Amino acid sequence: MRRRARRAAGTALAATRSIHLPHQAMAHTPAQVLVALCASAALAGCGGSAAPPPAPGMAPQQAPAPAPPVAGMVAAPDFTALVEKVGPAVVNVTTSRTVTAVPRLPPGTPDALLDFFRRFAPLPEDGGREFRSRGIGSGFVIEAQGYVLTNAHVVEDADEVLVRLAGDKSEYKARVVGSDPQTDIALLKVDAKGLPVVTLGDSGKLKAGAWVAAIGSPFGLANTITAGIVSATERSLADETFVPFIQTDVAVNPGNSGGPLLNASGEVVGINSQIYSRTGGYMGLSFAIPIAVAMDVAGQLREQGKVTRGRLGVAIQEVSAPLARSFRLDPARGALVTSVDPEGPARRAGIAVGDIILRLDGKDVAEAAELPRLVAQAKPGAEVAVEVWRDGRSRALKVTVGQAPTSAAARPAPTPAKRSPAPSGGRLGLQVSELPPEGRRALGVDYGLVVEGVAGPNAEALLQRGDVIIAIDNQRFSSLQDFNRRLDALQPGAIVAALVRRGDTNLYVPLAVGAG
């Protein structure tokens, strides 16, 4: 089963579900249950062999002295003071919205059967009926005047948001000041003053192995604390472009979303947001948004009601070791540019397809996933320095950062035109065909070769049937003969970077040159 990163917000149904014990167990008081368990352990020998009583006149044996602590070991922290300090500022966030029931049949129902139900029989569900859907999450107070941070997915599409304090059980109706789905941050405001507030820490100082704790309302159990360690920092997740997540093994479950992640000093260093799970519940992988990211977003939401981000106008991919070799870059690093917006800031600055961006605004780009975060942090209109790798050496450029739109409309992928078979791609072991004129116009290229099959030295390459090769080592070719002539000039075993158009996306694929 495929693993998925899931939001950790829960539903009110899950949060209020009772925990049922067997009838026999419920007949015992807690003390009786404890005694029964201890007695069972003694009878089974789980607690070790019972020592016989000392003989008359003999002194009882002394218990062995405890072993001295091992040098370098660190005792687990005591979180009791942390809970007393931070707990009152952690809130329970309850949401509700009106939902209309939609009658539906199982996915894959044949059209003929659907038509039958439409015409002759009512569908099994009570379609059209409105009901209230409730959700639950967590949050924490960042200002005594009533500002609360939580996750955007906790309050998404909510008609009503209620915030309840853990300390005095006070409940307030909250207004959503702003929400940013791209970072999963929402800022709430309640009409109250003098609220307890959290202390903010420095998420940039977190290191793997540090103790952390989470406080929230898993399944509606308010002010629950769980603890663990930081597993990794600056973790990239699929479809999460702008957040360098903090990965922990802290138990986070539905209802914890929006609650604080705390360091051992009781300072908030993150907001619990997602879990990685096969079941929907905790499996040892939890992810939090760094508090530095969250507070930057919250500040913009409070001041202008939206989040402004920088824009470069490029599409990028990771630089693998084979690709780095083909570009004569050692070691592999940076973000490889696969396409450039003809009207964007990057094009005006001279950035081209095939450039590898190594630094932006004085910060190294170790992995491609880091570049969107750095660009987003840049202020629109600011001029920043960019270092790119081109033709085997670095070049310094200046780019004026643009402003990213709130959402980007995706262009539909062009429909591939019919192709006629052509001779193979020679030393790459490819079966290719020439892209016809109508296909070239649809893709906006002068010439291309369509991959029909892959064999030989590149049988395991990432090429797919239907990919269109438009350049080799950033050199365009005008015919199949020109394509093979360029390959014939290379030594066997050389790695070339093939620029490929796949649907509406460009990407580079490293290919090995065969003996011919």
C-alpha positions as CSV (number, residue, x, y, z in Angstrom):
1,M,0.0,0.0,0.0
2,R,1.2,3.4,-0.9
3,R,2.3,5.6,2.0
4,R,0.7,9.0,2.3
5,A,1.3,12.1,4.3
6,R,-2.0,13.0,6.0
7,R,-3.3,16.0,7.8
8,A,-3.7,15.4,11.5
9,A,-7.0,17.1,12.0
10,G,-9.8,15.0,13.3
11,T,-13.6,14.9,13.2
12,A,-15.9,15.5,16.2
13,L,-17.2,12.0,15.9
14,A,-13.8,10.5,16.4
15,A,-13.0,13.0,19.1
16,T,-16.1,12.2,21.2
17,R,-16.2,8.5,20.8
18,S,-16.3,6.7,24.2
19,I,-13.7,4.1,25.2
20,H,-15.6,0.9,26.0
21,L,-14.1,-1.7,28.4
22,P,-15.3,-5.3,28.6
23,H,-18.1,-5.8,31.1
24,Q,-16.0,-7.8,33.5
25,A,-13.2,-5.2,33.5
26,M,-15.7,-2.4,34.2
27,A,-16.8,-4.2,37.4
28,H,-13.4,-3.5,39.0
29,T,-12.3,-0.2,40.4
30,P,-9.0,1.0,39.1
31,A,-7.3,-0.1,42.3
32,Q,-8.8,-3.6,41.9
33,V,-7.7,-3.9,38.4
34,L,-4.2,-2.9,39.4
35,V,-4.1,-5.4,42.2
36,A,-5.3,-8.1,39.9
37,L,-2.6,-7.4,37.3
38,C,0.1,-7.4,40.0
39,A,-1.2,-10.7,41.4
40,S,-1.2,-12.2,37.9
41,A,2.3,-11.1,37.4
42,A,3.5,-12.7,40.6
43,L,1.7,-16.0,39.9
44,A,3.2,-16.1,36.4
45,G,6.7,-15.2,37.6
46,C,6.7,-12.0,35.5
47,G,8.3,-10.1,38.3
48,G,11.1,-12.6,38.9
49,S,11.4,-15.4,41.4
50,A,10.2,-14.7,44.9
51,A,13.0,-14.7,47.5
52,P,12.5,-17.2,50.4
53,P,12.3,-15.6,53.9
54,P,15.6,-15.4,55.8
55,A,16.4,-18.2,58.2
56,P,16.1,-17.4,61.9
57,G,19.1,-15.5,63.3
58,M,20.3,-14.5,59.8
59,A,20.3,-10.9,58.7
60,P,18.3,-10.1,55.6
61,Q,20.3,-9.8,52.4
62,Q,20.9,-6.2,51.3
63,A,19.7,-5.2,47.8
64,P,22.5,-4.6,45.4
65,A,23.6,-1.0,44.9
66,P,22.4,0.6,41.7
67,A,24.8,0.7,38.8
68,P,26.6,4.0,38.3
69,P,25.3,6.0,35.3
70,V,27.1,5.5,32.0
71,A,29.3,8.5,31.1
72,G,27.7,10.6,28.4
73,M,24.1,9.4,28.9
74,V,21.4,12.1,29.2
75,A,18.3,11.5,31.3
76,A,14.9,12.1,29.7
77,P,13.6,15.6,30.6
78,D,10.7,16.1,33.0
79,F,7.9,17.7,31.1
80,T,5.7,18.5,34.1
81,A,6.8,22.1,34.4
82,L,6.5,22.5,30.6
83,V,2.8,21.4,30.8
84,E,2.0,23.8,33.6
85,K,3.7,26.7,31.7
86,V,2.4,26.1,28.2
87,G,-0.8,24.1,28.7
88,P,-3.1,27.1,29.5
89,A,-2.2,28.8,26.2
90,V,-3.0,25.7,24.1
91,V,-6.6,25.8,22.8
92,N,-9.1,23.4,21.3
93,V,-10.4,24.5,17.9
94,T,-13.9,23.2,16.9
95,T,-15.3,23.9,13.4
96,S,-18.7,23.3,11.8
97,R,-20.1,23.7,8.3
98,T,-23.3,22.9,6.4
99,V,-23.0,20.0,4.0
100,T,-25.6,18.7,1.5
101,A,-25.8,14.9,1.2
102,V,-25.2,13.8,-2.4
103,P,-26.7,10.5,-3.5
104,R,-24.0,8.3,-5.0
105,L,-23.3,4.8,-6.1
106,P,-20.0,2.9,-5.8
107,P,-17.2,4.1,-8.1
108,G,-17.1,2.2,-11.3
109,T,-20.9,1.7,-11.6
110,P,-21.7,1.0,-15.3
111,D,-23.5,3.9,-17.1
112,A,-26.5,1.6,-17.9
113,L,-27.0,1.0,-14.2
114,L,-26.6,4.7,-13.3
115,D,-29.3,5.5,-15.9
116,F,-31.6,2.8,-14.5
117,F,-31.4,4.3,-11.0
118,R,-32.0,7.8,-12.4
119,R,-35.1,6.8,-14.2
120,F,-36.8,4.1,-12.2
121,A,-35.5,3.8,-8.7
122,P,-34.4,6.2,-5.9
123,L,-30.7,6.2,-4.9
124,P,-30.0,4.6,-1.5
125,E,-28.8,7.8,0.2
126,D,-31.1,10.7,1.3
127,G,-29.9,13.1,-1.4
128,G,-30.3,16.8,-0.8
129,R,-30.5,16.6,2.9
130,E,-28.4,19.2,4.7
131,F,-26.5,18.4,7.9
132,R,-23.8,20.0,10.1
133,S,-20.3,18.5,9.7
134,R,-18.0,19.1,12.6
135,G,-14.3,19.0,12.9
136,I,-11.7,19.4,15.7
137,G,-8.1,20.6,15.9
138,S,-5.7,22.5,18.1
139,G,-4.1,25.9,18.3
140,F,-2.2,28.2,20.6
141,V,-2.4,31.8,21.7
142,I,0.4,34.0,20.4
143,E,-0.9,37.4,21.7
144,A,-2.8,38.1,24.8
145,Q,-5.3,40.3,22.8
146,G,-6.8,37.1,21.2
147,Y,-4.6,36.0,18.3
148,V,-4.4,32.3,17.8
149,L,-2.4,30.2,15.4
150,T,-3.6,26.9,13.9
151,N,-3.5,25.0,10.6
152,A,-5.3,26.2,7.5
153,H,-6.8,22.7,7.0
154,V,-8.4,22.8,10.4
155,V,-10.6,25.8,9.5
156,E,-11.0,25.1,5.8
157,D,-14.5,25.8,4.5
158,A,-15.8,26.3,8.1
159,D,-19.0,28.3,8.7
160,E,-18.2,28.6,12.4
161,V,-15.0,28.4,14.4
162,L,-15.0,28.1,18.2
163,V,-11.9,28.3,20.4
164,R,-11.9,26.8,23.9
165,L,-9.2,27.4,26.5
166,A,-8.0,24.5,28.4
167,G,-7.5,26.3,31.7
168,D,-10.8,27.8,32.5
169,K,-13.0,26.1,29.9
170,S,-13.9,29.5,28.4
171,E,-15.2,29.3,24.8
172,Y,-15.0,32.1,22.2
173,K,-16.3,32.4,18.7
174,A,-13.3,33.0,16.4
175,R,-12.9,35.0,13.2
176,V,-10.5,33.7,10.6
177,V,-8.1,36.7,9.9
178,G,-6.4,34.9,7.1
179,S,-5.4,31.5,5.8
180,D,-2.5,30.3,3.6
181,P,-3.1,26.8,2.3
182,Q,0.4,26.7,0.7
183,T,2.0,26.6,4.2
184,D,-1.0,25.3,6.0
185,I,-1.1,28.3,8.4
186,A,-4.2,30.1,9.6
187,L,-4.5,33.1,12.0
188,L,-7.6,33.4,14.2
189,K,-8.9,36.3,16.3
190,V,-11.1,36.0,19.4
191,D,-12.7,38.9,21.3
192,A,-10.7,38.5,24.6
193,K,-7.9,40.1,26.4
194,G,-5.3,39.0,29.0
195,L,-5.1,35.5,27.5
196,P,-2.2,33.2,28.5
197,V,0.4,33.2,25.7
198,V,3.1,30.8,24.6
199,T,6.8,31.6,24.4
200,L,8.3,31.4,20.9
201,G,11.6,29.7,20.3
202,D,14.1,29.5,17.4
203,S,13.3,26.7,15.1
204,G,16.5,27.3,13.2
205,K,18.5,26.0,16.3
206,L,16.7,22.6,16.3
207,K,18.9,19.6,15.7
208,A,18.2,15.9,15.1
209,G,18.1,14.1,18.4
210,A,16.8,17.0,20.5
211,W,13.8,16.3,22.9
212,V,10.5,17.8,21.8
213,A,6.9,17.6,23.0
214,A,3.5,18.2,21.5
215,I,0.4,19.4,23.3
216,G,-3.0,19.2,21.6
217,S,-6.5,17.6,21.5
218,P,-6.0,14.2,19.8
219,F,-9.5,12.7,19.3
220,G,-10.9,15.6,21.4
221,L,-8.8,14.8,24.5
222,A,-7.8,18.3,25.4
223,N,-4.4,19.3,26.7
224,T,-2.8,15.9,25.9
225,I,1.0,15.9,25.9
226,T,3.2,13.5,24.0
227,A,7.0,13.6,23.7
228,G,9.8,12.3,21.5
229,I,12.8,13.5,19.6
230,V,13.5,15.4,16.4
231,S,14.2,12.9,13.7
232,A,15.2,15.3,11.0
233,T,15.0,19.0,10.0
234,E,14.3,20.8,6.7
235,R,12.4,17.7,5.4
236,S,10.8,18.1,2.0
237,L,7.4,16.5,1.4
238,A,5.6,15.9,-1.9
239,D,3.4,18.8,-2.9
240,E,4.7,20.9,0.0
241,T,6.8,23.5,-1.8
242,F,7.4,26.3,0.8
243,V,7.8,24.4,4.1
244,P,11.1,22.8,5.4
245,F,9.3,20.4,7.8
246,I,10.5,19.3,11.2
247,Q,10.2,15.5,11.3
248,T,9.7,13.9,14.8
249,D,8.6,10.7,16.3
250,V,6.2,12.5,18.7
251,A,2.8,10.8,18.8
252,V,0.5,13.0,16.8
253,N,-3.0,11.9,16.0
254,P,-6.2,13.3,14.5
255,G,-7.1,16.4,16.5
256,N,-3.4,17.4,17.1
257,S,-3.3,19.6,14.0
258,G,-2.4,23.2,14.8
259,G,-1.0,22.4,18.2
260,P,2.5,23.5,19.3
261,L,5.7,21.5,19.0
262,L,7.8,22.5,22.0
263,N,11.5,22.2,22.8
264,A,12.7,21.1,26.3
265,S,12.6,24.7,27.5
266,G,8.9,25.0,26.8
267,E,9.3,27.3,23.7
268,V,7.2,26.8,20.6
269,V,9.4,25.7,17.7
270,G,6.8,24.4,15.3
271,I,3.1,23.7,14.5
272,N,2.1,20.0,14.2
273,S,0.6,19.6,10.8
274,Q,0.9,16.2,9.2
275,I,1.5,12.5,9.8
276,Y,2.9,9.9,7.5
277,S,0.6,6.8,7.8
278,R,-0.9,3.8,6.1
279,T,-3.8,3.7,8.5
280,G,-4.7,7.4,9.2
281,G,-3.3,7.1,12.7
282,Y,0.1,7.7,14.2
283,M,2.9,5.4,12.9
284,G,6.0,7.2,14.3
285,L,6.4,9.9,11.6
286,S,5.1,13.3,12.4
287,F,5.8,16.6,10.7
288,A,5.7,20.2,12.0
289,I,5.9,23.6,10.4
290,P,8.9,25.6,11.7
291,I,7.6,28.5,13.9
292,A,9.8,30.9,11.9
293,V,7.8,30.1,8.8
294,A,4.5,30.2,10.6
295,M,5.1,33.6,12.2
296,D,6.2,35.2,8.9
297,V,3.0,34.0,7.3
298,A,0.9,35.1,10.3
299,G,2.4,38.6,10.2
300,Q,1.5,39.0,6.5
301,L,-2.0,37.6,7.1
302,R,-2.5,40.1,9.9
303,E,-1.2,43.1,8.0
304,Q,-2.5,42.5,4.5
305,G,-4.8,39.5,4.7
306,K,-2.7,37.6,2.2
307,V,0.8,36.2,1.7
308,T,3.2,37.7,-0.9
309,R,5.9,35.6,-2.3
310,G,8.7,36.1,-4.7
311,R,8.8,34.5,-8.2
312,L,11.6,33.6,-10.5
313,G,9.7,32.1,-13.4
314,V,11.6,28.8,-13.9
315,A,10.8,25.1,-13.7
316,I,13.5,23.0,-12.1
317,Q,14.5,19.4,-11.3
318,E,16.9,17.7,-9.0
319,V,20.6,17.2,-10.1
320,S,21.4,13.5,-9.9
321,A,24.9,12.2,-9.9
322,P,24.7,11.1,-13.6
323,L,23.3,14.5,-14.6
324,A,26.0,16.3,-12.6
325,R,28.6,14.2,-14.5
326,S,27.1,15.2,-17.9
327,F,27.3,18.8,-16.9
328,R,30.8,18.5,-15.5
329,L,29.7,19.6,-12.0
330,D,31.3,18.0,-9.0
331,P,29.7,17.4,-6.5
332,A,26.1,17.1,-7.6
333,R,24.1,20.0,-6.2
334,G,21.8,22.9,-7.2
335,A,18.6,23.1,-9.2
336,L,18.6,22.3,-12.9
337,V,16.5,24.7,-15.0
338,T,14.2,22.8,-17.4
339,S,12.1,25.6,-18.7
340,V,12.0,29.4,-18.4
341,D,8.9,31.6,-18.6
342,P,9.5,33.9,-21.6
343,E,8.0,36.8,-19.7
344,G,9.4,36.1,-16.3
345,P,12.2,37.6,-14.2
346,A,14.6,34.7,-14.9
347,R,14.5,35.2,-18.7
348,R,15.1,38.9,-18.3
349,A,18.1,38.2,-16.0
350,G,19.6,35.8,-18.6
351,I,18.9,32.5,-16.9
352,A,18.5,29.8,-19.6
353,V,17.3,26.2,-19.9
354,G,20.2,23.9,-18.8
355,D,21.6,26.3,-16.2
356,I,22.1,24.9,-12.7
357,I,21.3,27.4,-10.0
358,L,23.9,27.0,-7.3
359,R,23.2,30.1,-5.1
360,L,20.5,32.6,-4.6
361,D,20.8,35.8,-2.6
362,G,23.9,34.5,-0.9
363,K,22.4,31.2,0.1
364,D,23.6,27.8,-1.2
365,V,21.1,25.6,-3.1
366,A,22.1,22.1,-2.1
367,E,18.9,20.5,-3.4
368,A,16.4,21.6,-5.9
369,A,13.6,21.6,-3.3
370,E,15.4,24.4,-1.5
371,L,15.1,26.9,-4.4
372,P,11.3,27.6,-4.2
373,R,11.6,28.4,-0.5
374,L,14.5,30.8,-1.1
375,V,12.6,32.5,-4.0
376,A,9.4,32.7,-2.0
377,Q,11.2,34.4,0.9
378,A,12.7,37.1,-1.4
379,K,10.8,40.4,-1.5
380,P,9.1,41.1,-4.9
381,G,11.0,43.9,-6.7
382,A,14.3,43.2,-4.9
383,E,17.4,42.6,-6.9
384,V,19.3,39.5,-5.8
385,A,22.4,37.7,-6.9
386,V,22.2,34.4,-8.6
387,E,25.1,32.0,-9.3
388,V,24.5,29.5,-12.1
389,W,26.6,26.7,-13.6
390,R,26.8,26.9,-17.4
391,D,29.2,25.3,-19.9
392,G,31.3,23.8,-17.2
393,R,31.9,27.0,-15.1
394,S,30.0,29.3,-12.8
395,R,28.5,32.6,-13.8
396,A,27.2,35.5,-11.7
397,L,23.8,37.1,-12.6
398,K,21.4,39.6,-11.1
399,V,17.7,39.0,-11.1
400,T,14.8,41.3,-10.0
401,V,12.4,39.1,-8.2
402,G,8.8,39.1,-9.4
403,Q,5.6,38.5,-7.5
404,A,4.1,35.1,-7.4
405,P,0.3,34.8,-8.2
406,T,-1.9,33.3,-5.5
407,S,-2.7,30.4,-7.8
408,A,-1.4,29.2,-11.1
409,A,-3.7,27.9,-13.8
410,A,-2.4,24.7,-15.3
411,R,-2.2,24.5,-19.1
412,P,-3.6,21.3,-20.6
413,A,-1.0,19.0,-22.1
414,P,-1.1,19.0,-25.9
415,T,-2.5,15.9,-27.6
416,P,0.3,13.9,-29.3
417,A,0.1,13.8,-33.0
418,K,0.3,10.6,-35.0
419,R,3.9,9.6,-35.7
420,S,5.5,7.6,-38.4
421,P,8.3,5.1,-37.4
422,A,11.9,6.1,-38.1
423,P,15.3,4.4,-37.6
424,S,16.5,3.8,-34.1
425,G,18.4,6.4,-32.0
426,G,21.7,4.7,-32.6
427,R,24.2,4.5,-29.7
428,L,21.6,5.4,-27.0
429,G,19.7,2.2,-27.8
430,L,16.5,4.1,-28.4
431,Q,13.7,3.4,-30.9
432,V,12.4,6.9,-32.0
433,S,10.2,8.6,-34.5
434,E,10.3,12.1,-35.9
435,L,7.8,14.5,-34.4
436,P,5.5,15.7,-37.3
437,P,5.0,19.4,-38.0
438,E,1.6,19.6,-36.2
439,G,3.2,18.0,-33.1
440,R,6.1,20.6,-33.2
441,R,3.6,23.4,-33.3
442,A,1.7,22.0,-30.4
443,L,4.9,21.7,-28.3
444,G,6.5,24.9,-29.5
445,V,9.7,23.2,-30.7
446,D,11.5,23.3,-34.1
447,Y,12.3,19.6,-34.1
448,G,12.0,16.6,-31.8
449,L,12.3,12.8,-31.6
450,V,9.5,10.8,-30.0
451,V,10.6,7.8,-27.9
452,E,9.0,4.6,-29.1
453,G,11.1,2.1,-27.1
454,V,14.2,1.9,-24.9
455,A,16.9,-0.9,-24.9
456,G,20.6,-1.4,-24.6
457,P,22.6,0.8,-22.2
458,N,19.5,2.8,-21.2
459,A,17.0,0.1,-20.6
460,E,16.7,1.2,-17.0
461,A,16.6,4.9,-17.8
462,L,13.8,7.2,-16.8
463,L,12.6,7.7,-20.3
464,Q,9.0,6.8,-21.1
465,R,7.2,5.9,-24.4
466,G,5.9,9.2,-25.8
467,D,8.7,11.4,-24.4
468,V,10.0,13.9,-26.9
469,I,13.8,14.5,-27.0
470,I,14.5,18.1,-28.0
471,A,18.1,18.5,-27.1
472,I,21.3,16.6,-26.1
473,D,23.7,18.4,-23.7
474,N,21.7,21.6,-24.4
475,Q,22.4,21.3,-28.1
476,R,19.4,21.3,-30.3
477,F,19.4,19.1,-33.4
478,S,17.5,19.5,-36.7
479,S,17.2,15.9,-37.9
480,L,17.7,12.3,-36.9
481,Q,21.0,12.3,-38.8
482,D,22.1,15.4,-36.9
483,F,21.1,13.7,-33.6
484,N,23.2,10.6,-34.4
485,R,26.1,12.6,-35.7
486,R,26.4,14.4,-32.3
487,L,26.3,11.0,-30.5
488,D,29.0,9.5,-32.8
489,A,31.4,12.2,-31.6
490,L,31.2,11.0,-28.0
491,Q,33.3,8.3,-26.3
492,P,31.6,5.0,-25.2
493,G,30.4,5.3,-21.6
494,A,29.9,9.0,-21.7
495,I,26.8,10.4,-20.0
496,V,24.7,12.9,-21.9
497,A,21.8,15.0,-20.6
498,A,18.8,14.6,-22.8
499,L,16.3,17.5,-22.6
500,V,12.9,15.8,-22.8
501,R,9.3,17.2,-23.1
502,R,6.8,15.0,-21.2
503,G,3.3,16.3,-21.6
504,D,3.6,20.0,-20.6
505,T,6.8,19.6,-18.6
506,N,10.5,19.7,-19.5
507,L,13.0,17.5,-17.7
508,Y,16.5,16.2,-18.1
509,V,17.3,12.5,-18.3
510,P,20.9,11.2,-18.1
511,L,21.6,8.7,-20.9
512,A,24.7,6.5,-21.4
513,V,26.4,6.4,-24.8
514,G,26.9,2.8,-26.1
515,A,29.7,1.5,-28.2
516,G,27.8,1.8,-31.4
